[in-house]
Amino acid sequence: MTARAEAGFLLCMASQVSYFPTLEAARTWLPLPPGEPTAAERLVMLVVHAALIRRTSWVEDVESAPATLSRGEPPPPDDLEVHHHVRIDANLGGGACAACTASPGKRRCRVCGGAGVLFGGGTRCSCDEGFIKCPTCGGTTQANRVRLRYYTDTPAFLNEAYMPTHITAVPSLFGLESRMEQDIQFQHALPEELRCHDLTGRVAGSAYRGGERKVRPEFHGHDFGDAIDKALAGLAGIGAGSTVVRHVIRAYAWPFLRLRWGMEDDVVVYVNRAGEMKFHGDHGSW
């Protein structure tokens, strides 16, 4: 770390670190060109940390089920482990037991194979002449068919950073996304002051009109671009093909400032996790 960067780091840490870059602060710590920029955009990289419980299920029709099985869907788990459940999904009615049609009410003994004796005839088997009471119907020849539903709850995680697409299409800013991801260490817990509690854009209406209205979401004057839509697509992707029964989602906005001087100089200024001012882009003329 250079002496200038170290001084900037200590100053920022002393002021509890401001993660909102400004042109004035950038001029103090970075060799920006003189004069006012011809264009400036206040934007954010959106970071999403999510833990989801995905539930899948399948059914099987059987002629009997353990009396201890419950009905109804199991509650979501309280932890992030894999869980399996079995529930009675429907009663399909009674009828002739299909497991003992050859010998109604009885099943061939599996121990002696229906012989009635063991060890070559030296010992009688405990069955009844090679048969036992049918375990499916209890010897009644009638069985109650039920549909069982098997559930599997599996945790899934998402730790991702989303940059507005129009920034990633600027040749002079290629590599910005990966560099910011490294500098802000987005996989780890982020500062609470950068937490986004509502990205819907819904705001309460006036006392006169009532209801709600929608506005374009922003974070302290910084625009998300299409980062919210990209994050929603990412969340939908990890939940696809299943039912999400529980989720914990935290979203954070890491602000940055895009500055342009004419057509040649196009840079982005941001503050890294340590509070150091950083820039990225084409600054060949200065």
Protein Blocks (a to p, Z undefined) as FASTA:
>chain_A
ZZklmmmmmmmmmnopaabdcfklmmmmpccdedjdfbdcdddddddddddddddddddd
dfbdcfkbcedjddddfbdcdcdddddfbdebjaddfklmmmghiacdfklnonopaehi
paccfbeehiacdfklnonopacddddddddddddddddddddfklmmpmklgoklmmmm
mmnommbccdfklpcfbfnlpacddfklgpaddddddeehiaekjmmmmmmmmmmmmmgo
iacfbdcddddddddddddehjlbccdddddfkopacdedjdfkZZ
